[in-house]
């Protein structure tokens, strides 16, 4: 979560948020970070008057990025270890487990038992009550989205697929002064915190692709995503 003089940025997990974070903190005067992957519900009251900006990503692409990133880490996070049985399951079964986490009481209980009660400002930064309030029949990425933006009044959520142009347009509408300060960054800064993987469509069976379409259906429809 980054507070800027004229808006607040909420950092959605694996949705180009690190790129935006760096740009705001490096180029916008008085921008400050007050937490990592914190949802709107944690925004201090003093800043709740500010508009909210965030990002979103094609869910099919998100799951490939998440799995690839965790697979390449020396110490994957707790969630990855649970849904992949500590790396013994491949992409298909791991993501199937992640997609149906909301309806798998045994897996949810294991996750909750291992999560802290207070935010730690690292990694996914989930806490026990987040999982307790997870809605059933909901994909994990949709859960993250709902958690992040719940309570925000008409947030501006920019698709990661054309983020640089969308960011430029948002800054033009918010404060034209900021455009000159960020143009070079938007044109030349590399992607941040990205993982190495093949095109996301190559990872999916028909059954798994359809499971994403069902579990994340509301978000897919809202942003007109397609496989």
Secondary structure, DSSP 8 states (H G I E B T S, - for coil): -EE-SSEEE---TTTTHHHHHHHHHHHSTT-EE--SS--GGGS-GGGTTSEEEEEE--HHHHHHHHHHHHHTSSS--HHHHHHTTTTTS-HHHHHHHHHTGGG-HHHHHHHHHHS-SS--SSTT---HHHHHT--SS--HHHHHHHHHHTT-SS-EEEEGGGHHHHHHHHHHHH-THHHHHHHHHHHH----S----S-GGGG--HHHHHHHHHHTHHHHHHTT---
